[in-house]
Amino acid sequence: MSRDKIRILLCDDHAIVLEGLRALVDGEEDMEVVGATTKGEDVLAMVSELTPEVVVLDYELGGIRATELIEPLRAMPDAPRVLVLTAYHDGETIRSVLEAGAEGLALKTASPQQTIAAIRQVVDGQLVFPQAARRWREARGAARGGASELTGREREVWSLLAEGLTNVQIAARLTLSENTVKFHVQHLFQKLGVKNRTEAALRHASPGRATNGPPPRR
Amino acid sequence: MNTDEHKVADASLRLFAAGERELQRIVLDMHDGPVQDVFAAVSHLQLLQRELADRPAEARRAGQAVQLLERALSEVRTLIGVFRPPGFERRALGAILEGLCVQHEAMTDQPVELTMDADLGDCELPTQIALYRILHEALANGHRHARATRQTVSVERHGAEIFLTVTDNGRGFDTPRVLAAEADVGVEGGHFGLRGIQDRVAMLSGSFSLDSTPGQGTVLRITVPAVR
């Protein structure tokens, strides 16, 4: 049963917050805290070792900003989803967290239950930010070539294309006609703003490609 | 202005910045202390509440404590939102004002339509502080008092001056009466913060106009020098 639990790493430089949140999260039936630290500099090594699905990072970790950790986290194989915890909900904080590539933001000035809910939402593939950040969210999608507009089928085609499959092979794998695959590939190129299969594959391999986060776990 | 008047004006503007530094300190203290403690306490209490599932009376009491602490957190959230200075010395005026509009939207769930010159140019600290605090007050007024459902903000630079216009579709008010009521409010400030807005504009030798009619929304226009 425990294999189905959401594996979580918590990082907050306030030991009392870490202790409280750890107890609360561990009490959730579908969650398991696999590690917790007050030191931002330990996060990357702990993620490598413990392979959590979600990392909850305090916005300010002593001398390190959570936003500085997000890029190296996203570059890791099996990159975890990142939820940033902060007491500030001003435009600068929201924007910096969004632009750094986190999947969500949870407030320390709101109920910890909202942090729990946000963990589930990011695991489900949602971006958890205030509605007001929509302009920046849209801009983030545009900057990454509109990956947010991809349909589920286009994402499947994209993955197979990135594995090096030809249109004929993709058609066989997805039980579609070759023409239908061509159609999807054409749309995929348009939405990603790329010219050929190589560019599309490279984009697929780059960290943070999926504007709406990785596909849902469940 | 003669030399003495210049000294007074300089001192007033320095007080602007000093006030912001003081706010920064208070907000940091609130962030590092009560916010962390209360958040941690609520986490423990929520767990306790769940563990007391078979003792309904005790669970209910824990639940009441959770509600009280969550209300305290929510009040702290508002205070931090209102008072935390936005990093005036690190960030450009445009980014600061845009961030303020987003924060207002996030807190109120009401849209703010912002149009702004791409580059507002150099702008001195007292002007940045004044524009930020004025916009903050204007957006809060539109939401709190005028019950506006739509607010628009425009920020433009013409020559050495910044023009800020804030409009809303709220219920409006009798401008002369409200301005007269706020003419000589003391330390506690007026109901609408209009005295504070006018004082900030006056300190920068800018101009202020307010057009409002009951039932027809409000337009606030501010012009202040970007640099002195």
Chai-1 contact restraints between the chains, C-beta under 6 A:
chainA,res_idxA,chainB,res_idxB,connection_type,confidence,min_distance_angstrom,max_distance_angstrom,comment,restraint_id
A,H14,B,Q36,contact,1.0,0.0,6.0,A-B,restraint_1
A,I16,B,A40,contact,1.0,0.0,6.0,A-B,restraint_2
A,V17,B,Q36,contact,1.0,0.0,6.0,A-B,restraint_3
A,V17,B,F39,contact,1.0,0.0,6.0,A-B,restraint_4
A,V17,B,A40,contact,1.0,0.0,6.0,A-B,restraint_5
A,G20,B,A40,contact,1.0,0.0,6.0,A-B,restraint_6
A,G20,B,S43,contact,1.0,0.0,6.0,A-B,restraint_7
A,G20,B,H44,contact,1.0,0.0,6.0,A-B,restraint_8
A,L21,B,S43,contact,1.0,0.0,6.0,A-B,restraint_9
A,A23,B,L47,contact,1.0,0.0,6.0,A-B,restraint_10
A,L24,B,S43,contact,1.0,0.0,6.0,A-B,restraint_11
A,L24,B,Q46,contact,1.0,0.0,6.0,A-B,restraint_12
A,L24,B,L47,contact,1.0,0.0,6.0,A-B,restraint_13
A,G27,B,L47,contact,1.0,0.0,6.0,A-B,restraint_14
A,A87,B,H31,contact,1.0,0.0,6.0,A-B,restraint_15
A,A87,B,V35,contact,1.0,0.0,6.0,A-B,restraint_16
A,H89,B,A106,contact,1.0,0.0,6.0,A-B,restraint_17
A,D90,B,G99,contact,1.0,0.0,6.0,A-B,restraint_18
A,D90,B,Q103,contact,1.0,0.0,6.0,A-B,restraint_19
A,G91,B,G99,contact,1.0,0.0,6.0,A-B,restraint_20
A,G91,B,V102,contact,1.0,0.0,6.0,A-B,restraint_21
A,G91,B,Q103,contact,1.0,0.0,6.0,A-B,restraint_22
A,E92,B,G99,contact,1.0,0.0,6.0,A-B,restraint_23
A,K108,B,V35,contact,1.0,0.0,6.0,A-B,restraint_24
A,K108,B,F39,contact,1.0,0.0,6.0,A-B,restraint_25
A,T109,B,L73,contact,1.0,0.0,6.0,A-B,restraint_26
A,T109,B,V76,contact,1.0,0.0,6.0,A-B,restraint_27
A,T109,B,R77,contact,1.0,0.0,6.0,A-B,restraint_28
A,S111,B,E70,contact,1.0,0.0,6.0,A-B,restraint_29
A,P112,B,V42,contact,1.0,0.0,6.0,A-B,restraint_30
A,P112,B,S43,contact,1.0,0.0,6.0,A-B,restraint_31
A,P130,B,A106,contact,1.0,0.0,6.0,A-B,restraint_32
A,A132,B,V102,contact,1.0,0.0,6.0,A-B,restraint_33
A,A132,B,E105,contact,1.0,0.0,6.0,A-B,restraint_34
A,A132,B,A106,contact,1.0,0.0,6.0,A-B,restraint_35
